């Protein structure tokens, strides 16, 4: 007779648990967000010590968010039959993941404040918003809000750490927040059926897959428009090319949605990549008021 263990209560081994922790931190988004914000810090004029601190603060924040998410979702992952989730598979225990999340969060506080009180506070507000998503807001109609806040604070975190502590331009903050909303929709889209089956009814789940597929490009294209038309001065050839490329990706994703349900997700990632490149290309311009 065999009995099933609760998620994350299997016997841990050192190497297996370490690998499980790496997998549980959501390594793709963690690396992507850390690299993006570090690159933005470099482009905005932060010195080597400054962007190293930015990288460390964002990395620890993202690690804490990813580990919290997997620990909270372990039971739902088992119920939905999701494979490849290390806590649900028993590769690493819930207790270990919670401990890692707490340790990363504790490290994130001084690393964030090392960029200055204002910059550090802004970043910690974003991290707190992401924890609120993991612990509560994920299953509510306000599930989009932590993404908007979490991405929207990234330009101020970078610029407030510059000499003189300048605030970023409004269009950079709004574009980053819209990028976060688009990321939320695109991230949830593949999991909507499983989420609904386990009682998770956030904003995208309430809209349903068809509406989300149609809506995903909207905040991303709005972000593209802000990054092209927001800065003062005429729009150059690169800006028009970015608009055309983002529009083409969005239209292609919608037209191919019937043939492949993952196409809108891939198209959204492509539009988001255009937005990220535009944001990085603006560099020091994001400090313009």
Sine and cosine of phi, psi and omega as CSV:
sin_phi,cos_phi,sin_psi,cos_psi,sin_omega,cos_omega
0.00,0.00,0.74,-0.67,0.00,-1.00
-0.92,-0.39,0.53,-0.85,0.04,-1.00
-0.83,-0.56,0.58,-0.82,0.01,-1.00
-1.00,0.03,0.67,-0.75,0.04,-1.00
-1.00,0.05,0.51,-0.86,0.14,-0.99
-0.87,0.50,0.43,-0.90,-0.05,-1.00
-0.85,0.52,0.72,-0.70,0.11,-0.99
0.98,0.20,0.17,0.99,-0.03,-1.00
-0.95,-0.32,0.25,0.97,0.06,-1.00
-0.97,0.26,0.15,-0.99,-0.02,-1.00
-0.97,0.24,0.82,-0.58,-0.04,-1.00
-1.00,0.01,0.59,-0.81,0.21,-0.98
-0.91,-0.43,0.46,-0.89,-0.08,-1.00
-0.80,0.60,-0.88,0.47,-0.03,-1.00
-0.88,0.47,-0.63,0.77,-0.01,-1.00
-0.92,0.40,-0.65,0.76,0.02,-1.00
-0.92,0.40,-0.64,0.76,0.01,-1.00
-0.89,0.45,-0.70,0.72,0.05,-1.00
-0.91,0.42,-0.61,0.79,0.05,-1.00
-0.89,0.46,-0.63,0.77,0.05,-1.00
-0.89,0.46,-0.66,0.75,0.03,-1.00
-0.88,0.48,-0.71,0.70,-0.02,-1.00
-0.93,0.37,-0.54,0.84,-0.07,-1.00
-0.97,0.25,-0.25,0.97,-0.05,-1.00
-0.99,0.12,0.07,1.00,-0.09,-1.00
0.86,0.52,0.91,0.42,-0.17,-0.99
-0.86,0.52,-0.57,0.82,-0.01,-1.00
-0.88,0.48,-0.87,0.49,0.04,-1.00
-0.87,0.49,-0.60,0.80,-0.01,-1.00
-0.88,0.48,-0.74,0.67,0.01,-1.00
-0.92,0.38,-0.66,0.75,-0.06,-1.00
-0.89,0.45,-0.74,0.67,-0.02,-1.00
-0.92,0.40,-0.67,0.74,0.02,-1.00
-0.88,0.47,-0.70,0.72,0.00,-1.00
-0.91,0.42,-0.66,0.75,-0.01,-1.00
-0.88,0.48,-0.76,0.65,-0.07,-1.00
-0.94,0.35,-0.60,0.80,0.06,-1.00
-0.90,0.44,-0.70,0.71,0.03,-1.00
-0.89,0.46,-0.62,0.78,0.04,-1.00
-0.91,0.42,-0.62,0.78,0.05,-1.00
-0.89,0.45,-0.67,0.74,0.04,-1.00
-0.89,0.45,-0.73,0.69,-0.05,-1.00
-0.91,0.41,-0.49,0.87,-0.04,-1.00
-0.99,0.13,-0.19,0.98,0.07,-1.00
0.94,-0.33,0.12,0.99,0.08,-1.00
-0.90,0.44,0.59,-0.80,0.03,-1.00
-0.98,0.22,0.02,-1.00,-0.11,-0.99
-0.86,0.50,-0.69,0.72,0.02,-1.00
-0.90,0.43,-0.61,0.80,-0.02,-1.00
-0.91,0.42,-0.74,0.67,-0.03,-1.00
-0.97,0.24,-0.35,0.94,0.14,-0.99
-0.93,0.38,-0.65,0.76,0.05,-1.00
-0.92,0.40,-0.64,0.77,0.06,-1.00
-0.86,0.51,-0.73,0.68,-0.01,-1.00
-0.87,0.50,-0.70,0.72,-0.03,-1.00
-0.92,0.39,-0.66,0.75,-0.01,-1.00
-0.91,0.41,-0.72,0.70,-0.03,-1.00
-0.92,0.39,-0.66,0.76,0.00,-1.00
-0.88,0.48,-0.75,0.66,-0.01,-1.00
-0.91,0.42,-0.61,0.79,0.05,-1.00
-0.89,0.46,-0.72,0.69,-0.01,-1.00
-0.92,0.39,-0.61,0.79,0.07,-1.00
-0.87,0.50,-0.71,0.70,-0.02,-1.00
-0.89,0.46,-0.64,0.77,-0.01,-1.00
-0.92,0.40,-0.72,0.70,-0.02,-1.00
-0.90,0.44,-0.69,0.73,0.00,-1.00
-0.92,0.38,-0.65,0.76,0.06,-1.00
-0.86,0.51,-0.69,0.73,-0.03,-1.00
-0.87,0.49,-0.73,0.69,-0.04,-1.00
-0.94,0.34,-0.57,0.82,0.03,-1.00
-0.92,0.40,-0.69,0.72,0.00,-1.00
-0.91,0.42,-0.62,0.78,-0.12,-0.99
-1.00,0.05,0.00,1.00,-0.12,-0.99
-0.82,0.57,-0.74,0.67,-0.01,-1.00
-0.89,0.45,-0.68,0.73,0.01,-1.00
-0.92,0.39,-0.58,0.82,0.02,-1.00
-0.89,0.45,-0.63,0.77,0.05,-1.00
-0.91,0.41,-0.71,0.70,-0.03,-1.00
-0.89,0.46,-0.56,0.83,-0.02,-1.00
-1.00,0.08,-0.09,1.00,0.00,-1.00
0.93,0.36,0.49,0.87,0.00,-1.00
-0.97,0.24,0.83,-0.56,0.04,-1.00
-1.00,-0.04,0.35,-0.94,0.04,-1.00
0.99,0.12,0.10,1.00,0.06,-1.00
-1.00,-0.08,0.93,-0.37,-0.18,-0.98
-0.89,0.45,-0.57,0.82,0.03,-1.00
-0.94,0.34,-0.72,0.69,0.00,-1.00
-0.91,0.42,-0.54,0.84,0.00,-1.00
-0.98,0.19,-0.19,0.98,-0.01,-1.00
1.00,0.07,0.16,0.99,0.03,-1.00
-0.93,0.38,-0.53,0.85,0.02,-1.00
-0.56,-0.83,0.57,-0.82,-0.10,-0.99
-0.99,0.15,0.39,-0.92,0.08,-1.00
-0.86,0.52,-0.65,0.76,-0.01,-1.00
-0.87,0.49,-0.68,0.74,0.00,-1.00
-0.90,0.43,-0.66,0.75,-0.01,-1.00
-0.93,0.37,-0.65,0.76,0.07,-1.00
-0.88,0.48,-0.66,0.75,0.02,-1.00
-0.89,0.45,-0.66,0.75,0.03,-1.00
-0.91,0.42,-0.66,0.75,0.02,-1.00
-0.88,0.47,-0.70,0.72,-0.01,-1.00
-0.91,0.42,-0.67,0.74,0.01,-1.00
-0.89,0.45,-0.68,0.73,0.02,-1.00
-0.90,0.43,-0.63,0.77,0.01,-1.00
-0.90,0.43,-0.67,0.74,0.03,-1.00
-0.88,0.47,-0.67,0.74,0.03,-1.00
-0.92,0.40,-0.56,0.83,-0.05,-1.00
-0.89,0.45,-0.53,0.85,-0.08,-1.00
-0.89,0.45,-0.85,0.53,0.00,-1.00
-0.92,0.38,-0.53,0.85,0.02,-1.00
-0.91,0.41,-0.59,0.81,0.06,-1.00
-0.94,0.35,-0.73,0.68,-0.05,-1.00
-0.93,0.36,-0.28,0.96,0.04,-1.00
-0.91,0.41,-0.33,0.94,0.07,-1.00
-1.00,0.08,0.02,1.00,-0.04,-1.00
0.89,-0.47,0.43,-0.90,-0.08,-1.00
-0.88,0.48,-0.73,0.68,-0.05,-1.00
-0.91,0.42,-0.75,0.66,-0.02,-1.00
-0.88,0.47,-0.72,0.69,-0.03,-1.00
-0.90,0.44,-0.65,0.76,0.02,-1.00
-0.89,0.46,-0.69,0.73,0.01,-1.00
-0.86,0.51,-0.72,0.70,-0.01,-1.00
-0.90,0.43,-0.65,0.76,-0.02,-1.00
-0.93,0.37,-0.49,0.87,0.12,-0.99
-0.88,0.47,-0.67,0.74,0.04,-1.00
-0.90,0.43,-0.66,0.75,0.03,-1.00
-0.91,0.42,-0.65,0.76,0.03,-1.00
-0.89,0.46,-0.63,0.78,0.04,-1.00
-0.88,0.47,-0.65,0.76,0.01,-1.00
-0.92,0.40,-0.62,0.78,0.08,-1.00
-0.90,0.43,-0.61,0.79,0.04,-1.00
-0.89,0.45,-0.58,0.81,0.08,-1.00
-0.89,0.46,-0.76,0.65,-0.03,-1.00
-0.87,0.50,-0.67,0.74,-0.15,-0.99
-1.00,0.06,-0.40,0.92,-0.14,-0.99
-0.50,-0.87,-0.82,0.57,-0.22,-0.98
-0.94,0.33,-0.29,0.96,0.00,-1.00
-0.82,0.57,-0.57,0.82,-0.08,-1.00
-0.98,-0.18,0.37,0.93,-0.01,-1.00
-0.84,-0.54,0.17,-0.99,0.01,-1.00
-0.93,0.37,-0.25,0.97,0.03,-1.00
-1.00,-0.06,0.34,0.94,-0.05,-1.00
-0.87,0.49,-0.40,0.92,0.01,-1.00
-0.96,0.29,-0.45,0.89,-0.15,-0.99
-0.88,0.47,-0.72,0.70,0.03,-1.00
-0.87,0.49,-0.56,0.83,0.05,-1.00
-0.93,0.38,-0.67,0.74,0.02,-1.00
-0.89,0.45,-0.70,0.72,0.01,-1.00
-0.93,0.37,-0.73,0.68,-0.07,-1.00
-0.88,0.48,-0.65,0.76,0.05,-1.00
-0.99,0.17,-0.58,0.82,-0.05,-1.00
-0.91,0.41,-0.45,0.90,-0.01,-1.00
-0.99,0.16,-0.17,0.99,-0.10,-0.99
-0.92,0.39,-0.72,0.70,0.08,-1.00
-0.86,0.51,-0.70,0.71,0.06,-1.00
-0.88,0.47,-0.60,0.80,0.03,-1.00
-0.85,0.52,-0.65,0.76,0.00,-1.00
-0.94,0.33,-0.77,0.64,-0.14,-0.99
-0.97,0.26,-0.58,0.82,-0.01,-1.00
-0.91,0.41,-0.30,0.96,0.07,-1.00
-1.00,0.06,-0.08,1.00,0.06,-1.00
-0.97,0.23,0.34,-0.94,0.08,-1.00
-0.82,0.58,0.76,-0.65,-0.04,-1.00
1.00,0.05,-0.21,0.98,0.05,-1.00
0.83,0.56,0.80,0.61,-0.02,-1.00
-0.95,0.31,0.56,-0.83,0.13,-0.99
-0.98,0.20,0.49,-0.87,0.03,-1.00
-0.97,0.25,0.29,-0.96,0.08,-1.00
-0.90,0.43,0.55,-0.83,-0.06,-1.00
-0.85,0.53,-0.61,0.79,-0.07,-1.00
-0.93,0.38,-0.50,0.87,0.03,-1.00
-0.94,0.34,-0.66,0.75,0.01,-1.00
-0.92,0.40,-0.72,0.69,-0.03,-1.00
-0.91,0.40,-0.64,0.77,0.03,-1.00
-0.89,0.46,-0.66,0.75,0.02,-1.00
-0.90,0.43,-0.64,0.77,0.03,-1.00
-0.90,0.43,-0.66,0.75,0.04,-1.00
-0.91,0.42,-0.61,0.79,0.07,-1.00
-0.87,0.49,-0.62,0.79,0.05,-1.00
-0.91,0.42,-0.67,0.74,0.03,-1.00
-0.89,0.46,-0.67,0.74,0.05,-1.00
-0.90,0.44,-0.63,0.78,0.04,-1.00
-0.89,0.45,-0.63,0.78,0.03,-1.00
-0.88,0.48,-0.76,0.65,-0.01,-1.00
-0.88,0.47,-0.72,0.69,-0.04,-1.00
-0.92,0.39,-0.60,0.80,-0.03,-1.00
-0.93,0.37,-0.61,0.79,-0.07,-1.00
-0.99,0.14,-0.48,0.88,-0.13,-0.99
-0.73,0.69,-0.76,0.65,-0.04,-1.00
-0.92,0.39,-0.35,0.94,-0.12,-0.99
-0.97,-0.23,0.09,1.00,-0.10,-0.99
-0.84,0.54,-0.74,0.68,0.00,-1.00
-0.86,0.51,-0.70,0.71,0.01,-1.00
-0.92,0.39,-0.61,0.79,0.02,-1.00
-0.89,0.46,-0.71,0.70,0.00,-1.00
-0.89,0.47,-0.59,0.81,-0.01,-1.00
-0.92,0.40,-0.42,0.91,-0.01,-1.00
-0.96,-0.29,0.23,0.97,0.13,-0.99
1.00,0.06,0.20,0.98,0.04,-1.00
-1.00,0.05,0.92,-0.39,-0.06,-1.00
-0.82,-0.57,0.92,0.38,0.11,-0.99
-0.98,0.20,-0.11,-0.99,-0.04,-1.00
-0.84,0.54,-0.77,0.63,-0.02,-1.00
-0.90,0.43,-0.62,0.78,-0.01,-1.00
-0.90,0.44,-0.58,0.81,0.03,-1.00
-0.94,0.34,-0.52,0.85,0.03,-1.00
-0.95,0.30,-0.60,0.80,-0.04,-1.00
1.00,-0.05,0.39,-0.92,-0.10,-1.00
-0.84,0.54,-0.68,0.73,-0.07,-1.00
-0.89,0.45,-0.71,0.70,0.00,-1.00
-0.93,0.38,-0.62,0.79,0.01,-1.00
-0.90,0.43,-0.67,0.74,0.04,-1.00
-0.84,0.54,-0.64,0.77,0.00,-1.00
-0.96,0.27,-0.52,0.86,-0.10,-0.99
-1.00,0.08,-0.44,0.90,-0.09,-1.00
-0.75,0.67,-0.72,0.69,-0.07,-1.00
-0.94,0.33,-0.33,0.95,-0.16,-0.99
-0.88,0.47,-0.84,0.55,0.01,-1.00
-0.90,0.44,-0.52,0.85,0.01,-1.00
-0.93,0.36,-0.64,0.76,0.03,-1.00
-0.94,0.33,-0.58,0.81,0.10,-1.00
-0.89,0.46,-0.64,0.77,0.07,-1.00
-0.89,0.46,-0.65,0.76,0.05,-1.00
-0.86,0.52,-0.74,0.68,0.00,-1.00
-0.87,0.49,-0.67,0.75,0.02,-1.00
-0.89,0.46,-0.67,0.74,-0.04,-1.00
-0.95,0.33,-0.40,0.91,0.03,-1.00
-1.00,0.06,-0.73,0.68,-0.12,-0.99
-0.99,-0.13,-0.25,0.97,-0.05,-1.00
-0.92,0.39,-0.73,0.68,-0.02,-1.00
-0.90,0.43,0.52,-0.85,0.02,-1.00
-0.92,0.39,0.40,-0.92,0.02,-1.00
0.99,-0.17,0.20,-0.98,-0.03,-1.00
-0.94,0.34,0.43,-0.90,0.05,-1.00
-0.99,0.17,0.81,-0.59,-0.01,-1.00
-1.00,0.07,0.02,-1.00,0.00,-1.00
-0.87,0.49,-0.59,0.81,0.00,-1.00
-0.90,0.43,-0.61,0.79,0.03,-1.00
-0.91,0.41,-0.70,0.71,0.03,-1.00
-0.90,0.43,-0.62,0.79,0.03,-1.00
-0.90,0.43,-0.64,0.77,0.03,-1.00
-0.90,0.43,-0.67,0.74,0.04,-1.00
-0.88,0.48,-0.71,0.70,-0.01,-1.00
-0.90,0.44,-0.68,0.73,0.00,-1.00
-0.90,0.43,-0.71,0.70,0.01,-1.00
-0.89,0.46,-0.67,0.74,0.03,-1.00
-0.89,0.46,-0.66,0.75,0.00,-1.00
-0.90,0.44,-0.67,0.74,0.03,-1.00
-0.88,0.47,-0.69,0.72,-0.04,-1.00
-0.90,0.44,-0.71,0.70,0.00,-1.00
-0.90,0.43,-0.67,0.74,0.01,-1.00
-0.88,0.48,-0.64,0.77,0.01,-1.00
-0.90,0.43,-0.65,0.76,0.01,-1.00
-0.93,0.35,-0.66,0.75,-0.04,-1.00
-0.93,0.38,-0.54,0.84,-0.06,-1.00
-1.00,-0.06,0.07,1.00,-0.08,-1.00
-0.87,0.49,-0.57,0.82,-0.03,-1.00
-0.94,0.35,-0.47,0.88,-0.03,-1.00
-1.00,0.05,-0.53,0.85,-0.02,-1.00
-0.58,-0.82,0.90,-0.44,-0.04,-1.00
-0.91,0.41,-0.31,0.95,0.00,-1.00
-1.00,0.04,-0.19,0.98,-0.05,-1.00
-0.87,0.50,-0.69,0.72,0.04,-1.00
-0.86,0.50,-0.58,0.81,0.04,-1.00
-0.90,0.44,-0.73,0.68,0.00,-1.00
-0.89,0.46,-0.66,0.75,0.02,-1.00
-0.90,0.44,-0.64,0.77,0.03,-1.00
-0.89,0.45,-0.64,0.77,0.05,-1.00
-0.89,0.46,-0.63,0.77,0.01,-1.00
-0.91,0.42,-0.68,0.73,0.04,-1.00
-0.91,0.42,-0.65,0.76,0.04,-1.00
-0.88,0.48,-0.61,0.79,0.03,-1.00
-0.89,0.45,-0.64,0.77,0.07,-1.00
-0.87,0.49,-0.69,0.72,0.00,-1.00
-0.89,0.46,-0.68,0.74,0.00,-1.00
-0.88,0.47,-0.70,0.72,0.02,-1.00
-0.89,0.45,-0.64,0.77,0.06,-1.00
-0.89,0.46,-0.70,0.72,-0.01,-1.00
-0.88,0.48,-0.68,0.73,0.02,-1.00
-0.92,0.39,-0.60,0.80,-0.01,-1.00
-0.91,0.42,-0.47,0.88,0.01,-1.00
-0.94,0.35,-0.50,0.87,0.11,-0.99
0.75,0.66,-0.89,-0.46,-0.06,-1.00
-0.93,0.38,-0.26,0.96,0.00,-1.00
-0.91,0.41,-0.38,0.93,-0.06,-1.00
-0.94,0.35,-0.21,0.98,0.05,-1.00
-1.00,0.04,-0.08,1.00,-0.01,-1.00
-0.94,0.34,0.72,-0.69,-0.03,-1.00
-1.00,-0.03,0.00,0.00,0.00,0.00
